[in-house]
Amino acid sequence: MRRQFQEILALVRAEEPAERSFTVEDTEYVRNFYPRERLILLGCGHVSQPVCQYAADLGFAVTVGQALVLYDGDLVVGGGTISLMPEEK
Protein backbone atom coordinates (compact mmCIF):
# COMPACT_ATOMS: atom_id res chain seq x y z
CA MET A 1 0.00 0.00 0.00
CA ARG A 2 2.88 2.37 0.75
CA ARG A 3 4.17 1.99 -2.82
CA GLN A 4 0.71 2.86 -4.19
CA PHE A 5 0.57 6.08 -2.16
CA GLN A 6 4.10 6.97 -3.27
CA GLU A 7 2.97 6.58 -6.89
CA ILE A 8 -0.07 8.76 -6.20
CA LEU A 9 2.10 11.40 -4.54
CA ALA A 10 4.51 11.38 -7.48
CA LEU A 11 1.63 11.91 -9.93
CA VAL A 12 0.09 14.75 -7.93
CA ARG A 13 3.47 16.45 -7.56
CA ALA A 14 3.83 16.22 -11.35
CA GLU A 15 0.44 18.01 -11.55
CA GLU A 16 -1.36 14.90 -12.78
CA PRO A 17 -4.55 13.49 -11.22
CA ALA A 18 -4.46 10.07 -9.56
CA GLU A 19 -6.94 7.71 -7.95
CA ARG A 20 -6.97 4.91 -5.39
CA SER A 21 -9.79 2.39 -5.40
CA PHE A 22 -10.63 -0.37 -2.95
CA THR A 23 -13.54 -2.69 -2.26
CA VAL A 24 -15.25 -3.25 1.09
CA GLU A 25 -18.16 -5.70 1.39
CA ASP A 26 -18.83 -5.73 -2.35
CA THR A 27 -18.84 -1.92 -2.55
CA GLU A 28 -16.11 -0.22 -4.54
CA TYR A 29 -14.80 3.09 -3.23
CA VAL A 30 -12.68 5.45 -5.31
CA ARG A 31 -10.61 8.30 -3.86
CA ASN A 32 -9.48 10.88 -6.40
CA PHE A 33 -6.39 12.98 -5.84
CA TYR A 34 -5.88 16.22 -7.73
CA PRO A 35 -3.04 18.73 -7.81
CA ARG A 36 -3.71 22.07 -6.16
CA GLU A 37 -5.62 24.61 -8.20
CA ARG A 38 -3.43 27.43 -9.42
CA LEU A 39 -4.13 31.16 -9.36
CA ILE A 40 -1.89 33.59 -11.22
CA LEU A 41 -2.30 37.22 -10.18
CA LEU A 42 -0.87 39.85 -12.48
CA GLY A 43 -0.47 43.07 -10.58
CA CYS A 44 0.54 43.56 -6.97
CA GLY A 45 -1.78 46.36 -5.97
CA HIS A 46 -3.85 46.77 -2.84
CA VAL A 47 -6.72 44.67 -4.22
CA SER A 48 -4.56 41.66 -5.08
CA GLN A 49 -3.05 41.40 -1.60
CA PRO A 50 -6.20 40.14 0.16
CA VAL A 51 -7.15 38.07 -2.91
CA CYS A 52 -3.75 36.38 -2.67
CA GLN A 53 -4.26 35.64 1.02
CA TYR A 54 -7.81 34.31 0.48
CA ALA A 55 -6.66 32.04 -2.36
CA ALA A 56 -3.76 30.69 -0.30
CA ASP A 57 -6.10 30.04 2.64
CA LEU A 58 -8.38 28.08 0.28
CA GLY A 59 -5.47 25.88 -0.85
CA PHE A 60 -4.57 27.48 -4.16
CA ALA A 61 -0.99 27.54 -5.39
CA VAL A 62 -0.62 31.31 -5.86
CA THR A 63 1.80 33.02 -8.24
CA VAL A 64 1.98 36.81 -8.17
CA GLY A 65 3.71 38.91 -10.78
CA GLN A 66 3.87 42.53 -11.70
CA ALA A 67 2.84 42.97 -15.32
CA LEU A 68 3.62 45.81 -17.66
CA VAL A 69 1.49 46.37 -20.76
CA LEU A 70 3.49 47.91 -23.55
CA TYR A 71 2.05 50.38 -26.03
CA ASP A 72 2.10 47.78 -28.84
CA GLY A 73 -0.24 45.40 -26.99
CA ASP A 74 2.33 43.02 -25.52
CA LEU A 75 2.34 41.97 -21.90
CA VAL A 76 5.71 41.67 -20.15
CA VAL A 77 5.77 39.33 -17.14
CA GLY A 78 8.98 38.37 -15.37
CA GLY A 79 11.18 39.10 -18.35
CA GLY A 80 9.04 37.13 -20.81
CA THR A 81 6.66 38.68 -23.33
CA ILE A 82 3.13 37.50 -24.07
CA SER A 83 1.43 38.88 -27.14
CA LEU A 84 -2.07 40.10 -26.43
CA MET A 85 -2.85 40.85 -30.06
CA PRO A 86 -2.84 38.03 -32.62
CA GLU A 87 -0.33 38.59 -35.37
CA GLU A 88 -1.81 39.36 -38.75
CA LYS A 89 -0.96 36.93 -41.53
C-alpha positions as a printed Julia matrix, in Angstrom:
89×3 Matrix{Float64}:
   0.0    0.0     0.0
   2.88   2.37    0.75
   4.17   1.99   -2.82
   0.71   2.86   -4.19
   0.57   6.08   -2.16
   4.1    6.97   -3.27
   2.97   6.58   -6.89
  -0.07   8.76   -6.2
   2.1   11.4    -4.54
   4.51  11.38   -7.48
   1.63  11.91   -9.93
   0.09  14.75   -7.93
   3.47  16.45   -7.56
   3.83  16.22  -11.35
   0.44  18.01  -11.55
  -1.36  14.9   -12.78
  -4.55  13.49  -11.22
  -4.46  10.07   -9.56
  -6.94   7.71   -7.95
  -6.97   4.91   -5.39
  -9.79   2.39   -5.4
 -10.63  -0.37   -2.95
 -13.54  -2.69   -2.26
 -15.25  -3.25    1.09
 -18.16  -5.7     1.39
 -18.83  -5.73   -2.35
 -18.84  -1.92   -2.55
 -16.11  -0.22   -4.54
 -14.8    3.09   -3.23
 -12.68   5.45   -5.31
 -10.61   8.3    -3.86
  -9.48  10.88   -6.4
  -6.39  12.98   -5.84
  -5.88  16.22   -7.73
  -3.04  18.73   -7.81
  -3.71  22.07   -6.16
  -5.62  24.61   -8.2
  -3.43  27.43   -9.42
  -4.13  31.16   -9.36
  -1.89  33.59  -11.22
  -2.3   37.22  -10.18
  -0.87  39.85  -12.48
  -0.47  43.07  -10.58
   0.54  43.56   -6.97
  -1.78  46.36   -5.97
  -3.85  46.77   -2.84
  -6.72  44.67   -4.22
  -4.56  41.66   -5.08
  -3.05  41.4    -1.6
  -6.2   40.14    0.16
  -7.15  38.07   -2.91
  -3.75  36.38   -2.67
  -4.26  35.64    1.02
  -7.81  34.31    0.48
  -6.66  32.04   -2.36
  -3.76  30.69   -0.3
  -6.1   30.04    2.64
  -8.38  28.08    0.28
  -5.47  25.88   -0.85
  -4.57  27.48   -4.16
  -0.99  27.54   -5.39
  -0.62  31.31   -5.86
   1.8   33.02   -8.24
   1.98  36.81   -8.17
   3.71  38.91  -10.78
   3.87  42.53  -11.7
   2.84  42.97  -15.32
   3.62  45.81  -17.66
   1.49  46.37  -20.76
   3.49  47.91  -23.55
   2.05  50.38  -26.03
   2.1   47.78  -28.84
  -0.24  45.4   -26.99
   2.33  43.02  -25.52
   2.34  41.97  -21.9
   5.71  41.67  -20.15
   5.77  39.33  -17.14
   8.98  38.37  -15.37
  11.18  39.1   -18.35
   9.04  37.13  -20.81
   6.66  38.68  -23.33
   3.13  37.5   -24.07
   1.43  38.88  -27.14
  -2.07  40.1   -26.43
  -2.85  40.85  -30.06
  -2.84  38.03  -32.62
  -0.33  38.59  -35.37
  -1.81  39.36  -38.75
  -0.96  36.93  -41.53
